[in-house]
Amino acid sequence: MFIPAAQSAYKTLRKTQPRVRLNLLFKNGYSSKVEYKPIRSVLVANRGEIAIRVFRACTELGIKSVAVYSEQDKMHMHRQKADESYIVGKGLPPVEAYLNIPELIRVCKENDVDAVHPGYGFLSERSDFAQAVIDAGLRFIGPSPDVVQKMGDKVAARKAAIDAGVPIVPGTDGPVTTKEEALEFCKKHGLPVIFKAAYGGGGRGMRVVRKMEDVEESFQRASSEAKAAFGNGAMFIEKFIERPRHIEVQLLGDKAGNVVHLYERDCSVQRRHQKVVEIAPAPRLPIEIRDKMTEAAVRLACHVGYENAGTVEFLCDESGNFYFIEVNARLQVEHTVTEEITGIDLVQSQIRIAEGMTLPELGYTQDKIVPRGYAIQCRVTTEDPANDFQPNTGRLEVFRSGEGMGIRLDSASAYAGAIISPYYDSLLVKVISHASDLQSSASKMNRALREFRIRGVKTNIPFLLNVLENQKFLHGVLDTYFIDEHPQLFKFKPSLNRAQKLLNYMGEVLVNGPQTPLATTLKPAVVSPHVPEIPLVTEPPKGLRDILVSGGPEAFAKEVRCRKELLLMDTTFRDAHQSLLATRVRSHDLLKISPFVAHKFNNLYSLENWGGATFDVALRFLHECPWERLEEMRKRIPNIPFQMLLRGANAVGYTSYPDNVVYKFCELAVQTGMDIFRVFDSLNYLPNLILGMDAAGKAGGVVEAAISYTGDVSDPKRTKYDLKYYTNLADELVKAGTHVLCIKDMAGLLKPESARLLITAIRDKHPDIPIHIHTHDTSGAGVASMLACANAGADVVDVAVDSMSGMTSQPSMGAIVASLQGTPLDTNVDLRTVSEYSAYWEQARTLYAPFECTTTMRSGNADVYLNEIPGGQYTNLQFQAFSLGLGDFFEDVKKAYREANLLLGDIIKVTPSSKVVGDLAQFMVQNNLTADQVLEKAEELSFPKSVVEYLQGSIGIPHGGFPEPLRSRVLKDMPRIEGRPGAELKDLDFDKLKKELKESHSCITNRDVMSAALYPQVTNDYLNFRDKYGPVDKLDTRIFLTGPNVGEEFEVPLERGKTLSVKALAVSADLKPNGIREVFFELNGQLRAVHILDKEAVKEIHVHPKANKSNKSEVGAPMPGTVIDIRVQVGDKVEKGQPLVVLSAMKMEMVVQSPLAGVVKKLEIANGTKLEGEDLIMIIE
């Protein structure tokens, strides 16, 4: 091999001496004249990475390189890497453009080309092409046309092998062109057999058949693929060897008759007969078998007069017997591993041999060719291994390769912005590692592949990594069944791809507006709330949770009752923002202030931070996981008990669930960090309450049974919910085993005198039970009422930090703290700390301006004592009224709420019963109905669904029973539920639900399953959103809601030690024909662009519809491609698994099967339709 100085001299010689004649005498006794004729220019009749590989060899040899490219490849890198490039095949299909022999010859003749290199694939094994090149006075860099023809003809190759004494596998005597011939051979010789393209290789047109009924279909598919790939659909059939190793020997031959081998490669790691990973040399191959195999390969090459580079392929069984398969009379894709272990440049060698140089002159005698170490090649393809390796096309949004010592990359269009088309092979880049042993080489390959970052298309890298970490692979224990017998290779840890997903989300917001509905036109403030400082690297002081953890719920309750001071529960993290900001406060802002709360408010009774409306709002509108919120809060606040709202048998939903769902929910909540369950029922229906209490208790939580308060115990005229009603209910809950008793005054109706009466009565009957009071400050009397409760014997009252208190929220924390300073009930909370805490939320609240209740509500209102609207519902009802166009009639809505409540029987009003009253109230205002008219027309009106279900008994039985005759008139003959609604419900099959979720989504956890059990559609939408846009909860709130400003720089902390630096650059003003708008960012200093469909603009453009993944009736394209066969029509009945359509892409055909049994309702395709991945094919009912 040449050193640089010798190479330079060689280039000079090439230019100054056009011809040299050599007379050679060979050992075998014959003499031959070999003409040396330098090559000045080479046209590569190929594309992609192999074209670039040849161009590089030409450049190193001082030879001009010439490229050809199809219309579809005009932006492809290979045409830019050549010295000259010319378009071919205008108007032809993509593959046929490279198969047009006359046009290729014309380009050569018109542009002074000396020689043609065929690469691999396309025309590389077409003898007529090699002959046409020679007939044109050009040189063909490869074997002679006669050898190409003989070796490309599987039958002739077999005969040559037999004549050369090389073992063969039984097979057909000639090419087979009909399915009848194929069937006849199979019946005669038995199964299994393998169909192989007679005029091409690379796994195209190859099928293994093990069942006689599959012969005809497999033959047709294989023949069709072969015709598309090689221009000829003839097949060769041979007996299939079970459990073989696929080993091939690399050869080089010159024009003087010299042939050497460059040792072998193991290509056993295959899928669909296509090589995935190649190793050189073959591990664990006995030397004696290697020697016999290489000797047989050289003998065959000499027998046929082989020259240039080629490969003889063998199957080697477990006993060491090997059988000739075929000769690849061309350069192989995997030639790279041979180059690495031998140090021989095969492409340069091809060119030099074509010039007339002999192997001895090149220094290639067998004794000098010695393998060094092990090399591995991995073919990184744009295929989705999780979806049966279906080809994936699109734009490479991100491309970052793995490099470093011992790593070689051979690629073509592997760069950010490159378009991966459906027209050609899915190979993206070949990664080659080289080291002293197999394990070291695999380690280098593993490291390199992990360094890759490819976004925009899916790749097989996760699969390759699994292969590289498989112990059998690492020890070289391989055969062609390796992939089939290791299903664990297909268990992937999906790529998070967080950065690109977040860019797509921000692009979506910039192009199409907010992705969560904004209640008003106000914009979030441009502010970063100041977080007060806390001591660094110190544990927060101990709190009541330490007693709970060490002693359990009973010890906790006892400690609470023994405390002299009034204990506080802070609702800022849940009910306060539910009441004031439509429950929209995000985990991002809650977690920021959490460490401060842990350090400064350790003496709180609890922190209300979960359950109730926050659960479904987190999923539905904030696109974040409520379980992760709870878990992350617990990490930051280990010392304060957490409290949640549990709607009894309704868990955190709005309907009844099977009992096992409620129990499982409580169990998972405790595991994730929940401590206290405030269990209530919207109707104070004891069976529902007791079920929730039992579920919370068995999960290990503190049971805080809540009595929902309505009416006025101080008014003797209000007799339905009098003092006796509440004390009797308290007796039942204490008897049922509650650890803490709660009065849940959800509308703020508990006046100071009522508070004194109620708490005194309960305390007198139950002196040892802790009493906890919850209220809302809608009327403005909340502080006075809570002080009255404290003085009457309550142990805990609810408050919200000052800037998040008042109106429909809870009373002011600062006001309660200040009012009790210096008294026996002093809370021992520092007012200055409250002020710091309040300052944070005063700023943070401005981020949620679009949801600000003060937009429509300027102050508290004592009319709550008349309408009894719960605080959490008050602002939501007001927003709903505005969204329904009833903003100017909100006073009417409030009056109607009172009338609706009385119509329904004067019920307890808390979610979900409060929703029933609210829905009926808005229904009455919208339809201009009075209470009397509702009752009169009840039989003919279409009531809201929630009203009908309430009257049926779906949320329980109200105190005093259902209102008559309203119930009978509304329900007529509809079914009614007697007793506890969930009692008759069948247990939910969690395993089945998890399996269903995994069919549609990646990374499904038990938490996701629980969320889906409670909110099926909401959770499904959330999971789809998460899969598409990633962890949007990591974005600052303003950016999450309304997107970044153009030119704005900001950071996104993903996790500890991983922070994204982002700058929004521009939104394209130009719209692409398919309705796409480009949005540009700078991510960690690198330009990134995302393509966003402009949903407004696209209304004017026809775009093929996409299949809805969550709807199994909609059949989508599993890969991009062209429709070549439609096997059903509208109205046809189909069975599950029945073939529907055949798609062709990247030289591969795929049959799309029916996902379910049904009838074809609509077809969205025709023959020839070009589809993108997930495009809608048809709808099946």
FENTAPE-V211721 format. One line per field, one symbol per residue. ss: DSSP state (h for helix, s for strand, l for the rest). psi: psi as a letter, one per 20 degrees, with the letter a starting at -180 (. if undefined). Layout:
# FENTAPE-V211721
ss = ???
psi = ???
This chain:
# FENTAPE-V211721
ss = lllhhhhhhhhhhhhhllssssssslllllssssssslllsssslllhhhhhhhhhhhhhhllsssssslhhhlllhhhhhllssssllllllhhhhlllhhhhhhhhhhllllssslllllllllhhhhhhhhhlllssllllhhhhhhhhlhhhhhhhhhhllllsllsllllsllhhhhhhhhhhhlllssssslllllllllsssllhhhhhhhhhhhhhhhhhhhllllssssslllllssssssssslllllsssssssssssssllsssssssllllllhhhhhhhhhhhhhhhhhhlllssssssssslllllsssssssllllllhhhhhhhhlllhhhhhhhhhhlllhhhhlllhhhlllllsssssssslsshhhllssllssllsssllllllssssslllllllssllllllsssssssssllhhhhhhhhhhhhhhlssslllllhhhhhhhhllhhhhllllllllllllhhhhlllllllhhhhhhhhhhhhhhhlllllllllllllllllllllllllllllllhhhhhhhhhhhhhhhhhhhllllssssllllhhhhhhllllllhhhhhhhhhhhhhhlllllsssssslhhhhhhhhlllllhhhhhhhhhhhlllllssssslhhhllllllllhhhhhhhhhhhhhhlllssssllllllhhhhhhhhhhhhhlllsssssssllllllllllllllhhhhhhhhhhhhhllllssssslllllllhhhhhhhhhhhhhhllllssssslllllllhhhhhhhhhhhlllssssslhhhlllllllshhhhhhhhllllllllllhhhhhhhhhhhhhhhhllhhhlhhhllllllllhhhhlllhhhhhhhhhhhhhlllhhhhhhhhhhhhhhhhhlllllllllhhhhhhhhhhhhhhllllhhhhhhllllllllhhhhhhhhlllllllllllllhhhhhhlllllllllhhhhlllllhhhhhhhhhhhlllllhhhhhhhhhlhhhhhhhhhhhhhhllhhhllhhhhhhllllllsssssssllssssssssssllllllllssssssssllsssssssslllhhhhlllllslllllllsssllllssssssllllllssllllsssssssllssssssllllssssssllllllsslllssssssl
psi = qprgghgghgggghhhnhqppppqpqhjiqqqppppoqphqppolarbhhghggggggghjkppppqqqrhijhjqhhhhirhqqpqqkpiqqgghhijnghhggggghiklphqppibqadjhkohhggghgghjjrponarqhggggghhohghggghgghjkpqrqpaqhrqpiqhggghgghhgirrqrppqphkrbjipkppppiphiiggghggggggggghhijpjqqpprqppqlrqopqppqpqaijjppqqkarqokhnqpkjppgpqpprpqkoqhhggggghhhghggghhilpqaqrpppqppahiiqqppgrpolrqqhjhhhggghhjpohghggghhhhjqrghhijmqhiiopqoapqpppooqmqohilkkpqprbpohpoprpbrpjppporelnqpiqporjhaqjpgqpppqprhrgghghgggggghhiqopqhqqrjghgghhghiphgghjknqrijgghjmhiijoqoqpgkgghghghghggghgjrqjppphriqqqqnqopppqqrpqlqqqqqahhhhgghirhghghggghiphqpqqppjhifhghhhhkkkjpqhghghgighgghhikijqgroojrabhhghhggghilqphghggghghhhmiipqqqroolcijdkajrqqqhhggghggghgghijqgpooprqijkogggghggggggghijrponppopprboiioiinigmahhghhghggghghikqhqpqonmiikinrgghgggghggghhhmiipppppprqkgiijgggghhggghijqhpqprqqgikrrcjarrpghggghhjpjrhjpikpphhggggghhghgghhihkhijphihiohrrpiihighkpqghhghghggggghjjjgikhhhggghggggghhijmrpoqpihhhgggghghggghjlqrghhghhjhhiqnqqghgghghhjijapqpirqpqjgghhghdjqqqppaphihipqqpnhgggggghhhiqrlprhghggghhgnghggggghggghhibmiiiqqgghggjrqqpipprqoogrpjoppoqppgqpphpprhjjppppprookiqpqqqoppohghihiqpppqqpohioihooqpiqqappippjrrpiqpqqpippgqpqpqljqqpppqpirqbpohppjrrpippqrpjqpgrpp.
